[in-house]
Amino acid sequence: MQSRVTKSIKNTGFGLIGMAVSMIVQFASRTVFIYLLGVEYNGINGLFTNILQVLNLAELGFAFSIAYALYGPLQDENKQRISAIMNYLRNIYRVIALVITVAGLACVPFLQYLIKEDLSLLPFSLNEIRLFFIVYLLNTVLSYVFSYKRTIITADQNSYLISNVDNLSNVLLYGVQIALLFVWRNYYLYLGVMAAKTLIANVILTLIANKKYPYLNQNRKLKLDEEDRKAIMKNVSAMFFHKIGGVVIYSTTTIIISAFVSLVDASKYTNYILIVNAVNTFVNIIFNAITASVGNLCTTESKEYQYRVFRRVSYVSNFFAVFCFTCYVGLFNPFVTLWVGADMTFDFAVVVALAVSAMVTLMRSSVNTFKNAQGLFTKDWYKPIVEAVLGVVLGITLSFWYGTLGVIAGYTLSSLLFAVPVENIVLYKYGFVEKKSKTVLQFLRIVAVIVLSALSGLTAAYVCSLLGNGLMWFVVKAIICMAISTIIFVVFTFKMDAFRYYVSLAGRLLGKIFKRKSQENLEQKVENNPEQKTE
């Protein structure tokens, strides 16, 4: 039986390796896409992605709620209850696929209202836009075919299997898309390959789940009892509001930029967000890998121990917040210039706004990981609604004066000034049942992270501005940004318990590696020296 730490490390390791390869190919695919099809196609691609992420509200948060419901039965190896829960999810996903299909088709007649430019000036007609969207819709619907079995793999702390399949599928997808773009420059083929990849990946994961959990197919007729259904629906009702908040905050930005600023700015924004998402994917692999382990932790360990682990996990998310903010501020525009050209860059103010938005998201990672693992969905159900409404209102209002900068700033202010405080209060009050003094201390830590990010980021940006352009200078700037952020963070946190814990953990892991290497060398010597073996 593998420990929680071992499973988390395994999930993280496989995820990171696959993600690195996948992201390299994805950037190559996006580069070819922009150069061969153009900025407008890139903008419409980002717009469709955001529209369909909004339609994914139909999922209502069932995946999170079901995963939480599975932690206990998986721990107890209650196969009957696991099967009943999964059968329930299978039926729910079928309904979701139907709802998304109907809602998506209902959007088709109104797509032109989400593009500010004169359609006659674009390289595609309104009918083509509608056909593009229908193929995109097919891809989203296919994402729910067979996909319900992903949930049990994740809940059983085996998310590395999903990472492996998804990353391998992505590498093949982007490779085929690049080839098709070079040969035919056809957007329909580009979208068709994407839909095929989604279906194939889900089929493969279904086969893996069938092998690992054969009792699921043997118990396909088992039904979930009323008490369990009510418990899941209670969490789903709360998660639905969280889902709304997440979708509005992270999935409507491109829509608003396209509708109120321009499709070209929306195209630029999708390029920056591709970079942010690449980094977030890296971070999410770590936090997704430990979510199931945290769920197991929360069902077996004391509140005091849970709090101690949270502080250690929070230390990691805070480091990433400072590190990534610094790198974004210093490297965003140099990277985009090298990648797709200087005409696709934003002003420095927009870059800072994007960096702040990404930093806030990273700071929230540890809190939301523990809040989700503890099932605290119902305690702050109102938060995402207020956050979403406030973000949209501020984003649209500020866009009239500040364009894209106003949209990003509106969403970020909504998250930072409202959502972050509420999330932390709920976690500390209901998750750890800690004193108010510790909640106040947590807010001081958040302020400290923001200050450290500003100090590190502005220092790095100033130093980088003194250097030249080009690939070699970009490498130098990257080293400087990483060094400055790491040094500043360590200098201000090296006395913390979490820092000492990770230093100790690294020492133990290195010790095991060297011990294993020494043992292998000794065995090799014995094998090569029969006389020593005889002795």
C-alpha positions as CSV (number, residue, x, y, z in Angstrom):
1,M,0.0,0.0,0.0
2,Q,1.6,3.3,-1.1
3,S,1.7,6.2,1.2
4,R,-0.1,9.5,0.5
5,V,3.3,11.2,-0.1
6,T,4.5,8.5,-2.4
7,K,1.3,8.6,-4.5
8,S,1.5,12.4,-4.6
9,I,5.1,12.3,-5.8
10,K,4.3,9.6,-8.4
11,N,1.3,11.6,-9.7
12,T,3.3,14.8,-9.8
13,G,6.4,13.2,-11.5
14,F,4.5,11.6,-14.3
15,G,2.3,14.7,-14.8
16,L,5.3,17.1,-15.0
17,I,7.2,15.0,-17.5
18,G,4.2,14.5,-19.8
19,M,3.1,18.1,-19.4
20,A,6.5,19.5,-20.5
21,V,6.5,17.5,-23.7
22,S,2.9,18.3,-24.4
23,M,3.3,22.0,-23.9
24,I,6.3,22.2,-26.2
25,V,4.2,20.6,-29.0
26,Q,1.2,22.8,-28.1
27,F,3.3,26.0,-28.5
28,A,4.6,24.7,-31.8
29,S,1.1,24.0,-33.0
30,R,-0.1,27.5,-31.9
31,T,2.9,29.1,-33.7
32,V,2.2,27.3,-37.0
33,F,-1.6,28.1,-36.5
34,I,-1.0,31.9,-36.2
35,Y,1.6,32.1,-39.1
36,L,-0.5,30.0,-41.5
37,L,-4.1,31.0,-40.6
38,G,-3.7,34.4,-39.1
39,V,-4.6,36.5,-36.0
40,E,-8.3,36.4,-36.7
41,Y,-8.5,32.6,-36.7
42,N,-6.6,32.6,-33.5
43,G,-9.1,35.1,-32.0
44,I,-12.1,33.1,-33.1
45,N,-10.5,29.9,-31.7
46,G,-10.1,31.6,-28.3
47,L,-13.6,33.0,-28.4
48,F,-15.1,29.5,-29.1
49,T,-13.1,28.0,-26.3
50,N,-14.5,30.5,-23.8
51,I,-18.1,30.1,-25.0
52,L,-18.0,26.4,-24.6
53,Q,-16.3,26.7,-21.2
54,V,-19.4,28.7,-20.2
55,L,-21.7,25.9,-21.6
56,N,-19.8,23.5,-19.4
57,L,-21.7,25.0,-16.5
58,A,-24.1,22.2,-17.2
59,E,-21.5,19.9,-15.5
60,L,-22.6,21.6,-12.3
61,G,-19.6,20.4,-10.3
62,F,-20.6,16.8,-10.3
63,A,-17.0,15.6,-10.8
64,F,-15.8,17.4,-7.6
65,S,-18.8,16.2,-5.6
66,I,-18.5,12.6,-6.8
67,A,-14.8,12.5,-6.1
68,Y,-15.4,13.7,-2.6
69,A,-18.1,11.1,-2.2
70,L,-15.7,8.4,-3.4
71,Y,-12.8,9.1,-0.9
72,G,-14.5,7.2,2.0
73,P,-15.7,4.1,0.0
74,L,-12.3,3.8,-1.7
75,Q,-10.5,4.0,1.6
76,D,-12.9,1.2,3.0
77,E,-12.8,-0.7,-0.3
78,N,-16.6,-0.7,-0.4
79,K,-17.0,-1.9,-4.0
80,Q,-20.8,-1.9,-4.0
81,R,-21.1,1.7,-2.9
82,I,-18.3,2.8,-5.3
83,S,-20.2,1.1,-8.2
84,A,-23.4,2.7,-7.2
85,I,-21.8,6.2,-7.1
86,M,-20.2,5.7,-10.5
87,N,-23.4,4.5,-12.1
88,Y,-25.1,7.6,-10.8
89,L,-22.3,9.8,-12.4
90,R,-22.6,7.9,-15.7
91,N,-26.3,8.7,-16.0
92,I,-25.7,12.3,-15.0
93,Y,-23.0,12.8,-17.7
94,R,-25.3,11.5,-20.4
95,V,-27.9,14.2,-19.4
96,I,-25.1,16.8,-19.3
97,A,-24.0,15.9,-22.9
98,L,-27.5,16.4,-24.1
99,V,-28.0,19.7,-22.3
100,I,-24.7,21.1,-23.7
101,T,-25.7,20.0,-27.2
102,V,-29.0,21.8,-27.1
103,A,-27.6,24.9,-25.4
104,G,-24.7,25.1,-27.9
105,L,-27.0,24.8,-30.9
106,A,-29.1,27.6,-29.4
107,C,-26.0,29.9,-29.4
108,V,-25.4,29.5,-33.1
109,P,-27.7,32.2,-34.4
110,F,-26.2,34.8,-32.1
111,L,-22.4,34.3,-32.6
112,Q,-22.0,37.5,-34.7
113,Y,-22.9,39.7,-31.7
114,L,-19.8,38.5,-29.8
115,I,-17.4,40.0,-32.4
116,K,-17.0,43.7,-32.5
117,E,-15.3,43.9,-35.9
118,D,-17.2,44.3,-39.2
119,L,-17.6,40.6,-40.3
120,S,-17.0,41.6,-43.9
121,L,-13.4,42.5,-43.0
122,L,-12.7,39.1,-41.6
123,P,-11.2,36.2,-43.6
124,F,-14.2,34.0,-42.9
125,S,-18.0,34.4,-43.4
126,L,-20.7,34.2,-40.8
127,N,-21.8,30.8,-42.0
128,E,-18.2,29.5,-41.7
129,I,-18.1,30.9,-38.1
130,R,-21.2,28.9,-37.3
131,L,-19.9,25.7,-38.8
132,F,-16.6,26.2,-36.9
133,F,-18.5,26.5,-33.7
134,I,-20.6,23.4,-34.3
135,V,-17.4,21.3,-34.7
136,Y,-16.1,22.9,-31.5
137,L,-19.3,22.0,-29.8
138,L,-18.9,18.4,-31.0
139,N,-15.6,18.3,-29.2
140,T,-17.1,19.5,-26.0
141,V,-19.9,16.9,-26.1
142,L,-17.5,14.1,-26.8
143,S,-15.5,15.2,-23.7
144,Y,-18.4,13.7,-21.7
145,V,-18.6,10.4,-23.6
146,F,-17.0,7.7,-21.4
147,S,-15.2,10.5,-19.3
148,Y,-17.1,9.7,-16.1
149,K,-14.5,7.0,-15.2
150,R,-11.8,9.6,-15.0
151,T,-13.3,10.6,-11.7
152,I,-12.6,7.3,-9.9
153,I,-9.0,7.2,-11.2
154,T,-8.4,10.7,-9.7
155,A,-10.2,10.0,-6.5
156,D,-8.1,6.8,-6.0
157,Q,-4.9,8.9,-6.2
158,N,-3.9,7.6,-9.6
159,S,-4.1,10.9,-11.6
160,Y,-0.8,10.1,-13.2
161,L,-2.6,7.7,-15.5
162,I,-4.9,10.5,-16.7
163,S,-1.8,12.7,-17.1
164,N,0.0,10.1,-19.2
165,V,-3.0,9.4,-21.5
166,D,-3.9,13.1,-21.9
167,N,-0.3,14.2,-22.5
168,L,0.4,11.5,-25.1
169,S,-2.9,12.2,-26.8
170,N,-2.0,15.9,-26.9
171,V,1.4,15.3,-28.4
172,L,-0.1,13.2,-31.2
173,L,-3.0,15.8,-31.6
174,Y,-0.7,18.8,-32.0
175,G,1.7,16.8,-34.2
176,V,-1.1,15.9,-36.6
177,Q,-2.6,19.4,-36.5
178,I,0.8,20.9,-37.5
179,A,1.1,18.5,-40.4
180,L,-2.4,19.2,-41.6
181,L,-1.9,23.0,-41.4
182,F,1.3,22.8,-43.4
183,V,-0.3,20.6,-46.1
184,W,-3.9,22.0,-46.4
185,R,-4.2,25.1,-44.1
186,N,-7.7,23.9,-43.3
187,Y,-9.4,25.0,-40.1
188,Y,-12.0,22.3,-40.4
189,L,-9.4,19.5,-40.4
190,Y,-7.7,21.2,-37.4
191,L,-10.9,21.1,-35.4
192,G,-11.8,17.5,-36.6
193,V,-8.5,16.1,-35.2
194,M,-9.2,17.8,-31.9
195,A,-12.6,16.1,-31.6
196,A,-11.1,12.7,-32.5
197,K,-8.3,13.1,-29.9
198,T,-10.9,13.8,-27.2
199,L,-12.9,10.7,-28.0
200,I,-9.8,8.4,-28.2
201,A,-8.3,9.7,-24.9
202,N,-11.6,9.0,-23.1
203,V,-11.9,5.5,-24.6
204,I,-8.3,4.6,-23.5
205,L,-9.0,5.9,-19.9
206,T,-12.2,3.9,-19.8
207,L,-10.3,0.7,-20.8
208,I,-7.8,1.5,-18.0
209,A,-10.5,2.0,-15.5
210,N,-12.3,-1.2,-16.5
211,K,-9.0,-3.1,-15.9
212,K,-8.3,-1.5,-12.5
213,Y,-11.9,-1.6,-11.3
214,P,-13.5,-4.6,-13.0
215,Y,-16.3,-4.6,-10.4
216,L,-17.8,-1.4,-12.0
217,N,-19.0,-3.3,-15.1
218,Q,-20.1,-6.2,-12.9
219,N,-22.3,-3.9,-10.8
220,R,-23.7,-1.6,-13.6
221,K,-27.3,-2.0,-12.3
222,L,-26.6,-1.0,-8.7
223,K,-28.4,2.2,-7.7
224,L,-27.3,4.9,-5.3
225,D,-29.5,5.1,-2.1
226,E,-31.5,8.2,-1.4
227,E,-29.3,9.3,1.5
228,D,-26.1,9.3,-0.7
229,R,-27.9,11.1,-3.6
230,K,-29.1,13.8,-1.2
231,A,-25.6,14.3,0.1
232,I,-24.1,14.5,-3.4
233,M,-26.8,16.9,-4.6
234,K,-26.2,19.1,-1.6
235,N,-22.6,19.4,-2.6
236,V,-23.5,19.8,-6.3
237,S,-25.9,22.6,-5.5
238,A,-23.1,24.5,-3.7
239,M,-20.5,23.5,-6.4
240,F,-22.8,24.8,-9.1
241,F,-22.4,28.3,-7.7
242,H,-18.6,27.8,-7.5
243,K,-18.7,26.5,-11.1
244,I,-20.5,29.7,-12.2
245,G,-17.9,31.8,-10.5
246,G,-15.0,29.9,-12.0
247,V,-16.5,30.0,-15.5
248,V,-17.3,33.7,-15.4
249,I,-14.0,34.7,-13.9
250,Y,-11.8,32.6,-16.1
251,S,-13.8,31.8,-19.2
252,T,-15.6,35.0,-20.2
253,T,-12.6,37.3,-20.4
254,T,-12.0,36.6,-24.1
255,I,-15.7,37.0,-24.9
256,I,-15.8,40.4,-23.3
257,I,-12.5,41.5,-25.0
258,S,-13.9,40.3,-28.3
259,A,-17.3,42.0,-27.9
260,F,-16.1,45.3,-26.3
261,V,-12.5,45.8,-27.4
262,S,-11.5,43.8,-30.5
263,L,-11.0,40.4,-31.9
264,V,-7.3,41.2,-32.4
265,D,-6.9,42.0,-28.7
266,A,-8.8,38.8,-28.0
267,S,-6.2,37.0,-30.1
268,K,-3.3,38.6,-28.3
269,Y,-4.9,37.7,-24.9
270,T,-5.3,34.1,-25.9
271,N,-1.5,33.9,-26.6
272,Y,-0.7,35.3,-23.1
273,I,-3.2,33.0,-21.5
274,L,-1.7,30.1,-23.3
275,I,1.5,30.9,-21.5
276,V,-0.3,31.3,-18.1
277,N,-2.3,28.1,-18.6
278,A,1.0,26.2,-19.4
279,V,2.4,27.4,-16.1
280,N,-0.9,26.7,-14.3
281,T,-1.0,23.3,-15.8
282,F,2.4,22.6,-14.2
283,V,1.2,23.9,-10.8
284,N,-2.2,22.2,-11.1
285,I,-0.5,18.9,-11.7
286,I,1.1,19.2,-8.3
287,F,-2.1,20.3,-6.6
288,N,-4.3,17.8,-8.4
289,A,-1.9,15.1,-7.5
290,I,-2.2,15.9,-3.8
291,T,-6.0,16.7,-3.8
292,A,-7.0,13.0,-3.4
293,S,-4.3,12.5,-0.9
294,V,-5.6,15.6,1.0
295,G,-9.1,14.1,0.8
296,N,-7.8,10.9,2.4
297,L,-5.9,13.0,5.0
298,C,-9.1,14.8,5.9
299,T,-10.9,11.6,6.6
300,T,-8.2,10.0,8.7
301,E,-6.1,12.7,10.5
302,S,-6.8,15.3,13.2
303,K,-7.5,19.0,12.5
304,E,-4.2,20.0,14.0
305,Y,-2.3,17.7,11.6
306,Q,-4.4,18.9,8.6
307,Y,-3.5,22.5,9.5
308,R,0.2,21.6,9.7
309,V,0.0,20.0,6.2
310,F,-1.9,23.0,4.9
311,R,0.8,25.4,6.0
312,R,3.3,23.3,4.1
313,V,1.2,23.2,0.9
314,S,0.4,26.9,1.2
315,Y,4.2,27.6,1.4
316,V,4.5,26.0,-2.1
317,S,1.6,27.9,-3.6
318,N,3.0,31.2,-2.2
319,F,6.4,30.5,-3.7
320,F,4.9,29.8,-7.1
321,A,2.9,33.1,-6.8
322,V,6.1,35.1,-6.2
323,F,8.1,33.1,-8.7
324,C,5.5,33.3,-11.5
325,F,4.6,37.0,-11.0
326,T,8.3,37.9,-11.3
327,C,8.8,35.8,-14.5
328,Y,5.6,37.1,-16.1
329,V,6.5,40.7,-15.5
330,G,10.1,40.3,-16.8
331,L,9.6,37.7,-19.5
332,F,6.0,38.0,-21.0
333,N,6.8,40.5,-23.8
334,P,10.3,39.2,-24.6
335,F,8.9,35.7,-25.0
336,V,5.9,36.8,-27.1
337,T,8.1,38.9,-29.3
338,L,10.4,35.9,-30.0
339,W,7.4,33.6,-30.4
340,V,4.9,35.4,-32.6
341,G,6.4,39.0,-33.1
342,A,6.4,42.3,-31.3
343,D,3.1,43.4,-32.9
344,M,1.4,40.7,-30.8
345,T,2.5,42.1,-27.5
346,F,0.6,44.2,-24.9
347,D,1.6,47.4,-23.1
348,F,3.5,46.9,-19.9
349,A,0.4,47.9,-17.8
350,V,-1.6,45.0,-19.3
351,V,1.3,42.7,-18.7
352,V,1.4,43.7,-15.0
353,A,-2.4,43.2,-14.8
354,L,-2.1,39.7,-16.3
355,A,0.7,38.9,-13.9
356,V,-1.3,40.0,-10.9
357,S,-4.3,38.0,-12.0
358,A,-2.1,34.9,-12.4
359,M,-0.5,35.5,-9.0
360,V,-3.9,35.7,-7.2
361,T,-4.9,32.4,-8.8
362,L,-1.8,30.7,-7.6
363,M,-2.2,32.0,-4.1
364,R,-5.7,30.5,-4.0
365,S,-4.5,27.0,-5.0
366,S,-3.7,25.6,-1.6
367,V,-6.8,27.1,0.0
368,N,-9.1,25.7,-2.6
369,T,-7.3,22.3,-2.6
370,F,-8.1,21.9,1.1
371,K,-11.5,23.4,0.9
372,N,-12.6,21.1,-1.9
373,A,-11.0,18.0,-0.2
374,Q,-12.9,18.8,3.0
375,G,-16.2,19.2,1.2
376,L,-16.8,22.8,2.3
377,F,-18.7,23.6,-0.9
378,T,-21.8,24.7,1.0
379,K,-20.1,27.1,3.4
380,D,-19.4,29.9,0.8
381,W,-21.9,29.1,-1.9
382,Y,-22.6,32.8,-2.4
383,K,-18.9,33.8,-3.0
384,P,-18.6,32.8,-6.6
385,I,-21.9,34.5,-7.6
386,V,-20.8,37.8,-6.0
387,E,-17.3,37.4,-7.4
388,A,-18.6,36.7,-10.9
389,V,-21.1,39.6,-11.0
390,L,-18.6,42.0,-9.6
391,G,-15.9,40.9,-12.0
392,V,-18.2,41.2,-15.1
393,V,-19.5,44.6,-14.1
394,L,-16.1,46.0,-13.3
395,G,-14.6,44.4,-16.4
396,I,-17.1,45.8,-18.9
397,T,-17.2,49.2,-17.2
398,L,-13.5,49.6,-17.1
399,S,-13.1,48.4,-20.7
400,F,-14.8,51.6,-21.9
401,W,-11.9,53.6,-20.5
402,Y,-8.9,51.2,-20.4
403,G,-9.8,48.5,-23.0
404,T,-8.2,45.1,-22.3
405,L,-6.4,46.4,-19.2
406,G,-9.8,47.4,-17.7
407,V,-11.3,43.9,-18.4
408,I,-8.4,42.1,-16.7
409,A,-8.2,44.6,-13.8
410,G,-12.0,44.3,-13.2
411,Y,-11.8,40.5,-12.8
412,T,-8.7,40.6,-10.7
413,L,-10.1,43.2,-8.2
414,S,-13.2,41.1,-7.8
415,S,-11.1,38.0,-6.9
416,L,-8.5,39.8,-4.7
417,L,-10.8,42.0,-2.7
418,F,-13.7,39.6,-2.2
419,A,-13.1,36.0,-3.1
420,V,-9.7,35.6,-1.4
421,P,-10.9,36.8,2.0
422,V,-14.0,34.7,2.0
423,E,-12.2,31.5,1.0
424,N,-9.7,31.9,3.8
425,I,-12.3,32.7,6.4
426,V,-14.4,29.6,5.5
427,L,-11.4,27.3,5.5
428,Y,-10.1,28.5,8.8
429,K,-13.5,28.6,10.5
430,Y,-14.9,25.3,9.3
431,G,-11.9,23.3,8.0
432,F,-9.4,23.8,10.9
433,V,-11.7,25.3,13.6
434,E,-8.8,27.6,14.5
435,K,-8.8,30.8,16.5
436,K,-9.4,34.2,14.8
437,S,-5.8,35.2,15.5
438,K,-4.6,32.5,13.0
439,T,-7.1,33.7,10.4
440,V,-5.7,37.2,10.8
441,L,-2.2,35.8,10.5
442,Q,-3.2,34.2,7.3
443,F,-4.3,37.5,5.8
444,L,-1.0,39.0,6.8
445,R,0.7,36.2,5.0
446,I,-1.3,37.0,1.9
447,V,-0.3,40.7,2.1
448,A,3.3,39.6,2.6
449,V,3.2,37.5,-0.6
450,I,1.8,40.4,-2.6
451,V,4.6,42.7,-1.3
452,L,7.3,40.1,-2.0
453,S,5.8,39.6,-5.5
454,A,5.9,43.4,-6.2
455,L,9.4,43.7,-4.8
456,S,10.7,40.8,-6.8
457,G,8.8,41.5,-10.0
458,L,9.6,45.2,-10.3
459,T,13.3,44.5,-9.5
460,A,13.5,41.8,-12.2
461,A,11.6,44.0,-14.7
462,Y,14.0,46.9,-14.2
463,V,17.1,44.7,-14.5
464,C,15.7,43.0,-17.7
465,S,14.8,46.4,-19.2
466,L,18.6,47.2,-19.2
467,L,19.4,44.2,-21.3
468,G,19.2,43.5,-25.0
469,N,16.7,41.5,-27.1
470,G,17.1,38.1,-28.8
471,L,17.2,34.5,-27.8
472,M,20.4,34.6,-25.8
473,W,19.3,37.7,-23.9
474,F,16.0,36.1,-23.2
475,V,17.8,33.1,-21.5
476,V,19.8,35.6,-19.4
477,K,16.6,37.4,-18.4
478,A,14.9,34.1,-17.5
479,I,17.8,33.2,-15.2
480,I,17.8,36.6,-13.6
481,C,14.0,36.4,-13.0
482,M,14.2,33.0,-11.5
483,A,17.2,33.8,-9.3
484,I,15.7,37.1,-8.0
485,S,12.3,35.6,-7.1
486,T,13.8,32.5,-5.5
487,I,16.4,34.4,-3.5
488,I,13.9,37.1,-2.2
489,F,11.4,34.4,-1.2
490,V,13.9,32.2,0.6
491,V,15.5,35.2,2.4
492,F,12.1,36.2,3.8
493,T,10.9,32.7,4.7
494,F,13.9,30.5,5.6
495,K,13.0,30.6,9.3
496,M,9.5,29.1,8.6
497,D,8.7,25.6,9.6
498,A,7.6,24.8,6.1
499,F,11.0,25.7,4.7
500,R,12.8,23.5,7.1
501,Y,10.3,20.7,6.3
502,Y,11.1,20.8,2.6
503,V,14.8,21.0,3.2
504,S,14.5,17.9,5.4
505,L,12.3,16.2,2.8
506,A,14.8,16.9,0.0
507,G,17.6,15.6,2.2
508,R,15.8,12.3,2.8
509,L,15.0,11.8,-0.9
510,L,18.5,12.5,-1.9
511,G,19.8,10.2,0.8
512,K,17.5,7.4,-0.5
513,I,18.7,8.0,-4.1
514,F,22.4,7.9,-3.1
515,K,21.8,4.9,-0.9
516,R,20.1,3.0,-3.7
517,K,22.9,4.1,-6.1
518,S,25.6,2.8,-3.7
519,Q,23.7,-0.5,-3.3
520,E,23.5,-0.9,-7.1
521,N,27.2,-0.2,-7.5
522,L,28.1,-2.7,-4.8
523,E,25.9,-5.4,-6.4
524,Q,27.5,-4.6,-9.8
525,K,31.0,-5.0,-8.3
526,V,30.0,-8.3,-6.7
527,E,28.6,-9.5,-10.0
528,N,31.8,-8.6,-11.9
529,N,34.0,-10.2,-9.2
530,P,33.1,-13.8,-8.7
531,E,35.9,-14.3,-6.1
532,Q,34.4,-11.5,-3.9
533,K,31.0,-13.1,-4.3
534,T,32.4,-16.5,-3.2
535,E,34.0,-14.9,-0.2
